[in-house]
Amino acid sequence: MKIAVLTDTSSGIDFPEARERQITLLPAPIMFGNRQYHEYQDLSTADYYRLMRLAKGSKVVPTAPQLSMKTLQAVCEDLASQGVTDVIVIGPSLGISGVINTLAAYTSSIVGLHVWPWDSRGILTTMGEQARLAAALAGRGATVDDIFAQLTTLRQTTHSAFVVDSIKPLLRTGEVNPSHSPGSTPLLAGKPILIFDPSGKMRVAGSSLRLKGALGDFLDALATDLAGTVPVKATILNADQPEATARWVSAAQERFPTVKFDVALIGPSFGVHVGDGAMGLAWCQDYRSLLDSEDEN
């Protein structure tokens, strides 16, 4: 048995890291007007937000279509030609993308190897951590069942919360509708707060008048998991907002001086949903604690 791990750039993993970890990485497609780009390949995060700012006031609305099944089929069949017998596909939450459901219905068309779709129930860091765990386990000879068991454990610890300048991008993409989403809180004055619930659905969880207030709420939620028995990895996410990010890192470190907060960008594939100015906090069990005692970066 030879297992490969496949994911896309909405995991926050870039191509150099993917090569290092032996993860097969596909660029998420981004439509900007009539032109298609590919995340991290011909459209950097900085360029994406620059284009968004230039397009303000126009009718150009960026979208993130799901990966085509033909692309996934071609990549899987190439892996099969390299001796791969099983490929685990780590996808974005079904709450914001249908690619995993579509792939599950399409697997019979892919010959030469077994395809195992996996719903991360998250995006960006929480999705990327699951891909890193799966790749590390595959590299150590774990079976598909063993990998899925550990992925399930990790997925149960994931949390993501975002504060956005406007709900309009989400209304345009159709991923959140506060008036129809179960569990959503009615919109109030201020900046909307979004969370991924345990099922992977993204919903409105309230609003905050200031970014600092949202961060305080997110850190309160993080504190509960930090008080537990498993190590936690936390990441501050930003939509190309270096000054706000520096303030968040400073405030988070002041409150939790023994915790290392990573920083990551909200790439274009999720930026189409949350818009310019978004900030977020994501955390989960440190996936390295689910491996053996050997060092793992």
C-alpha positions as CSV (number, residue, x, y, z in Angstrom):
1,M,0.0,0.0,0.0
2,K,1.3,3.4,-1.0
3,I,-0.8,6.3,0.3
4,A,-0.7,9.9,-1.1
5,V,-2.3,13.0,0.5
6,L,-3.9,15.6,-1.8
7,T,-5.2,19.0,-0.9
8,D,-5.6,22.4,-2.4
9,T,-4.3,25.8,-1.5
10,S,-7.3,26.8,0.5
11,S,-5.6,24.8,3.2
12,G,-3.0,27.7,3.5
13,I,-0.2,25.3,2.4
14,D,2.0,26.7,-0.3
15,F,3.9,24.8,-2.9
16,P,7.4,24.8,-1.2
17,E,5.9,23.3,2.0
18,A,3.8,20.8,0.0
19,R,7.0,19.5,-1.7
20,E,8.8,19.3,1.6
21,R,6.0,17.3,3.2
22,Q,5.3,15.2,0.0
23,I,1.7,16.6,-0.2
24,T,0.1,16.8,-3.6
25,L,-1.1,20.3,-3.8
26,L,-3.5,21.8,-6.4
27,P,-4.1,25.6,-6.8
28,A,-7.6,26.7,-6.0
29,P,-9.2,28.5,-9.0
30,I,-10.2,32.2,-8.5
31,M,-12.5,34.0,-11.0
32,F,-12.1,37.7,-11.2
33,G,-14.4,39.1,-13.8
34,N,-13.9,37.0,-16.9
35,R,-10.4,36.0,-16.0
36,Q,-9.4,32.8,-14.1
37,Y,-6.4,32.8,-11.7
38,H,-4.8,30.1,-9.7
39,E,-4.1,30.7,-6.0
40,Y,-0.4,31.0,-5.1
41,Q,0.5,30.1,-8.7
42,D,-0.4,33.2,-10.7
43,L,-2.2,35.2,-8.0
44,S,-0.5,36.0,-4.7
45,T,-2.5,37.0,-1.7
46,A,-1.2,40.6,-1.9
47,D,-2.1,40.9,-5.6
48,Y,-5.6,39.5,-4.9
49,Y,-6.4,42.2,-2.2
50,R,-4.9,44.9,-4.4
51,L,-7.2,43.8,-7.2
52,M,-10.2,43.8,-4.8
53,R,-9.4,47.3,-3.6
54,L,-9.1,48.6,-7.2
55,A,-12.4,47.0,-8.1
56,K,-14.4,48.6,-5.2
57,G,-17.4,50.4,-6.6
58,S,-17.3,48.3,-9.8
59,K,-19.5,45.3,-10.7
60,V,-16.6,42.9,-10.7
61,V,-17.2,40.2,-8.0
62,P,-14.5,37.6,-7.4
63,T,-15.6,34.0,-6.9
64,A,-13.9,30.7,-6.0
65,P,-15.3,27.9,-8.1
66,Q,-14.6,24.4,-6.9
67,L,-11.8,22.3,-8.4
68,S,-13.0,20.5,-11.5
69,M,-13.4,16.7,-11.3
70,K,-11.4,16.3,-14.5
71,T,-8.4,18.0,-12.9
72,L,-8.7,15.8,-9.8
73,Q,-9.1,12.7,-12.0
74,A,-6.0,13.6,-14.0
75,V,-3.9,14.1,-10.9
76,C,-5.1,10.9,-9.2
77,E,-4.4,8.9,-12.3
78,D,-0.9,10.4,-12.5
79,L,-0.4,9.3,-8.9
80,A,-1.5,5.8,-9.8
81,S,1.1,5.7,-12.5
82,Q,3.7,6.4,-9.8
83,G,2.6,3.4,-7.8
84,V,0.2,5.1,-5.4
85,T,-2.6,2.7,-4.3
86,D,-4.7,5.1,-2.2
87,V,-5.1,8.9,-2.2
88,I,-6.6,10.8,0.7
89,V,-8.2,14.1,-0.5
90,I,-8.4,16.7,2.2
91,G,-11.0,19.2,1.2
92,P,-12.5,22.5,2.5
93,S,-15.6,22.3,4.7
94,L,-18.8,21.1,3.0
95,G,-20.2,24.2,4.6
96,I,-18.5,26.4,2.1
97,S,-17.6,24.1,-0.8
98,G,-19.2,21.1,-2.5
99,V,-16.0,19.6,-3.8
100,I,-15.8,16.7,-1.4
101,N,-19.4,15.7,-2.0
102,T,-18.9,15.9,-5.7
103,L,-15.7,13.9,-5.5
104,A,-17.4,11.2,-3.4
105,A,-19.9,10.7,-6.2
106,Y,-17.2,10.8,-8.9
107,T,-14.7,8.3,-7.4
108,S,-16.0,5.4,-9.5
109,S,-14.7,7.3,-12.6
110,I,-11.2,7.3,-11.3
111,V,-9.3,4.1,-12.1
112,G,-6.0,2.7,-10.8
113,L,-6.3,3.6,-7.2
114,H,-8.7,4.2,-4.3
115,V,-9.8,7.8,-3.6
116,W,-10.8,8.7,-0.1
117,P,-12.5,12.1,0.2
118,W,-12.2,13.8,3.6
119,D,-14.2,16.8,4.8
120,S,-11.9,18.9,7.0
121,R,-15.0,20.9,8.3
122,G,-12.7,23.9,8.2
123,I,-10.5,26.1,6.0
124,L,-7.0,27.6,6.0
125,T,-5.0,26.5,9.1
126,T,-7.5,24.0,10.5
127,M,-7.7,22.3,7.0
128,G,-3.9,22.5,6.6
129,E,-3.2,20.9,9.9
130,Q,-5.2,17.9,8.9
131,A,-3.3,17.6,5.6
132,R,0.0,17.8,7.5
133,L,-1.1,15.1,10.0
134,A,-2.2,12.8,7.2
135,A,1.0,13.3,5.2
136,A,3.1,12.6,8.3
137,L,1.2,9.5,9.2
138,A,1.3,8.2,5.6
139,G,5.1,8.8,5.5
140,R,5.3,6.5,8.6
141,G,3.4,3.7,7.0
142,A,0.0,4.2,8.7
143,T,-3.0,2.6,7.0
144,V,-6.0,4.6,5.7
145,D,-8.1,3.5,8.6
146,D,-5.4,4.7,11.1
147,I,-5.0,8.0,9.3
148,F,-8.8,8.6,9.4
149,A,-9.0,7.8,13.1
150,Q,-6.3,10.4,13.9
151,L,-7.9,12.9,11.5
152,T,-11.2,12.4,13.3
153,T,-9.5,13.2,16.6
154,L,-7.9,16.3,15.3
155,R,-11.0,17.5,13.5
156,Q,-13.0,17.4,16.7
157,T,-10.6,20.0,18.2
158,T,-10.8,22.6,15.4
159,H,-12.1,26.1,15.9
160,S,-12.2,29.1,13.6
161,A,-13.7,32.6,14.2
162,F,-13.5,35.6,11.9
163,V,-14.5,39.3,12.2
164,V,-15.3,40.9,8.8
165,D,-15.9,44.5,7.7
166,S,-19.0,43.6,5.8
167,I,-21.3,40.6,5.3
168,K,-21.8,41.5,1.7
169,P,-19.2,39.2,0.2
170,L,-20.8,36.2,2.0
171,L,-24.2,37.2,0.8
172,R,-22.9,37.4,-2.8
173,T,-21.3,34.0,-2.6
174,G,-24.3,32.5,-0.9
175,E,-22.3,30.9,1.9
176,V,-24.0,32.7,4.7
177,N,-27.6,34.1,4.9
178,P,-28.3,35.3,8.4
179,S,-32.0,35.1,7.9
180,H,-32.0,31.4,6.8
181,S,-28.9,29.9,8.6
182,P,-29.9,27.8,11.6
183,G,-28.2,29.0,14.8
184,S,-27.2,32.3,13.2
185,T,-27.5,35.5,15.3
186,P,-29.3,38.5,13.8
187,L,-27.0,41.1,12.5
188,L,-26.4,44.1,14.8
189,A,-24.4,47.3,14.4
190,G,-20.7,46.8,14.0
191,K,-18.5,44.2,12.4
192,P,-20.1,40.7,11.8
193,I,-18.4,37.8,13.6
194,L,-18.4,34.4,11.8
195,I,-17.7,31.0,13.1
196,F,-17.4,27.4,11.8
197,D,-19.7,25.2,13.9
198,P,-18.8,21.6,14.7
199,S,-20.6,20.4,11.5
200,G,-18.5,22.7,9.4
201,K,-21.2,25.2,8.6
202,M,-20.2,28.8,8.7
203,R,-22.7,31.1,10.5
204,V,-23.0,34.6,12.0
205,A,-22.3,34.5,15.7
206,G,-22.8,38.2,16.5
207,S,-21.0,41.4,15.9
208,S,-18.3,43.6,17.5
209,L,-18.0,47.3,17.4
210,R,-14.2,47.0,17.3
211,L,-11.6,44.5,16.2
212,K,-10.1,44.5,19.7
213,G,-13.5,43.4,21.1
214,A,-13.7,40.5,18.6
215,L,-10.2,39.4,19.5
216,G,-11.2,39.4,23.2
217,D,-14.1,37.2,22.5
218,F,-12.0,34.8,20.4
219,L,-9.3,34.6,23.1
220,D,-12.0,33.9,25.7
221,A,-13.0,30.8,23.7
222,L,-9.4,29.8,23.1
223,A,-8.8,29.9,26.9
224,T,-11.1,27.0,27.4
225,D,-9.0,24.7,25.2
226,L,-5.7,26.0,26.6
227,A,-6.9,24.9,30.0
228,G,-7.3,21.3,28.8
229,T,-4.7,18.5,28.7
230,V,-3.7,18.5,25.0
231,P,-1.3,21.0,23.4
232,V,-3.0,23.6,21.3
233,K,-1.7,25.4,18.2
234,A,-3.2,28.8,17.5
235,T,-3.0,31.0,14.4
236,I,-3.9,34.6,13.8
237,L,-5.3,35.0,10.3
238,N,-5.5,38.2,8.3
239,A,-6.7,39.5,4.9
240,D,-3.5,41.4,4.2
241,Q,-3.8,43.5,7.3
242,P,-0.2,43.8,8.7
243,E,-0.9,46.6,11.3
244,A,-4.0,44.9,12.7
245,T,-2.1,41.7,12.8
246,A,0.7,43.2,14.8
247,R,-1.8,44.5,17.4
248,W,-3.6,41.1,17.6
249,V,-0.3,39.3,18.1
250,S,0.8,41.7,20.8
251,A,-2.6,41.5,22.7
252,A,-2.7,37.7,22.4
253,Q,0.8,37.3,23.6
254,E,0.2,39.6,26.5
255,R,-2.8,37.6,27.6
256,F,-1.1,34.2,27.0
257,P,2.6,34.7,27.3
258,T,3.5,31.0,27.2
259,V,1.5,30.4,23.9
260,K,3.2,30.8,20.5
261,F,0.8,32.4,18.1
262,D,1.5,31.7,14.4
263,V,0.4,34.2,11.8
264,A,-1.0,33.3,8.4
265,L,-2.7,35.1,5.5
266,I,-6.3,34.6,4.4
267,G,-5.7,33.6,0.9
268,P,-7.8,34.5,-2.2
269,S,-9.9,31.3,-2.1
270,F,-11.4,32.3,1.3
271,G,-10.9,36.0,0.8
272,V,-13.7,35.9,-1.8
273,H,-16.1,35.0,1.1
274,V,-14.8,37.3,3.9
275,G,-13.5,40.3,2.0
276,D,-10.8,42.9,2.6
277,G,-10.2,43.8,6.2
278,A,-11.1,40.4,7.7
279,M,-9.2,39.1,10.8
280,G,-9.5,35.7,12.4
281,L,-8.2,33.2,15.0
282,A,-8.0,29.5,14.4
283,W,-6.9,26.8,16.8
284,C,-6.8,23.0,17.2
285,Q,-4.9,20.3,19.0
286,D,-1.2,20.4,17.9
287,Y,-1.2,17.7,15.3
288,R,2.4,16.7,16.3
289,S,0.9,15.4,19.6
290,L,-0.9,12.7,17.6
291,L,2.3,11.4,16.2
292,D,4.9,9.4,18.1
293,S,7.8,10.9,20.0
294,E,9.9,11.6,16.9
295,D,10.4,15.3,16.1
296,E,7.9,16.7,13.5
297,N,7.9,20.2,12.2
